[in-house]
Amino acid sequence: MTPRRRIVLVGVLTLLVGYAAPELTRLAVGELWWWGRNLCDRGLVASSLVCRAAPDVGELVVGLAPLAVLVLAMVGIWVAAVWCLRPVHDLAGPIAHVGPQNLGYRIRPRGNDELARLARSLDEMMERIAAGYEGQRRFAANASHELRTPLAVQRTLIEVGMAQSLTGEQLELLTSQLLATNERNERLIEGLLALSESDQGLRARLPQRLDEIVGTVLAAHQDRATAAGVTVQSHLAPRIVMGERVLLERLVTNLVENAIKYNRPGGTIAVTVGDNPALTVVNTGQVVPAEAVAGLFEPFRRLARDRTNQAGGAGLGLAIARSITQAHDGLIAARPAEYGGLRVDVQLPDAP
């Protein structure tokens, strides 16, 4: 029986008992009084003292009857509450044993009552927890792989340098390769720290001029864009958003760096700040398959899958951008650009 039916049944019984209890108590006390009086009148009670005390006892019984009824009612209410909540108690038992070792456990209830809906909500919650746990496990595995590959390259280069005498040119090449691998490790660690920081949410929300932030980031990356043969076009309308300046700068920086890194010589980057979306970054790089766009926001996901590629990033740029956008209660979306490359739109709430 479901908790609702149990509660309804207890409520009906309570109404009936509450309606009939006073009358039943009065009848019971009156009946006892009559029998006691009748026995005394017939002389069936040997002690006259008992008969003389009977009126006082009767008054005492009448006075204590409501208290007795109250005590019985409290005991009955307690028993009824335990009985009504028994299904919830039975449901709590299996849930208490759920942990990382059995995240696949599901209740899978039948019916459509309140308890079944609660059980289904718990199953859905377990699905989300399991997905998050699996995502963390996969993230740790990918991070370990990303770090292990350049470390293996460094070890190989060091062993080669120790195994034989190197000329000046060979030594210069070896040190440059070691430096490039070390820089890649630094970028990866910085990306992991930024992703962790953005996942923790915002420490403060202050009005920020998004157009000024974007202008500062574009000015800082102008030399890099020029060296890559990429032309930067910008249209920055005034826009105020609530958030943290450091995280917003990281968001814009990641989008701009991706647009430069995955562009082509002679290509362009168009950066727009407006109302809706708040920020748009479009580049003219290689053609991006539509089915591959969603995966680019996952950590360590790239179009080029060569993990030893030193020119490419760690695959954390768009993942960090998504995390920062979500921390600002915004929405980030991407789609293939019209002539190759990627278009990224960021929607952010207006400042009050």
Buried (B, 14 or more C-beta within 10 A) or exposed (E): EBBEEBBEBBEEEBEEBEEEBEEEBEEEBEEBBEEBBEBBEEEEBEEEEEBEEBEEEBEEBBEEBEEEBEEEBEEBEEEBEEBBBEBEEEBEEBEEEBEEEEBEBBBEBEEEBEBBEBBBEBBEEBEEEBEEEEEEEEBEEBBEEBBEBBEEBBEEBEEEBEEEEBEEEEEEEBEEBBEEBEEBBEBBEBBBEBBEBBEEEBEEBEEBBBBBBBBBBBEEBEEBBEEBEBEBEBEBEEBBBBBBBEBBBBBBBBBBBBBBBBBBEEBBBBBBBBEEBBBBBBBBBBEBEEEEBEEBBBBBBBBEEEBEEEEBBBBBBBBBBBBBBBBBBBBBBBEBBEEBBBBBBBBBEEBE
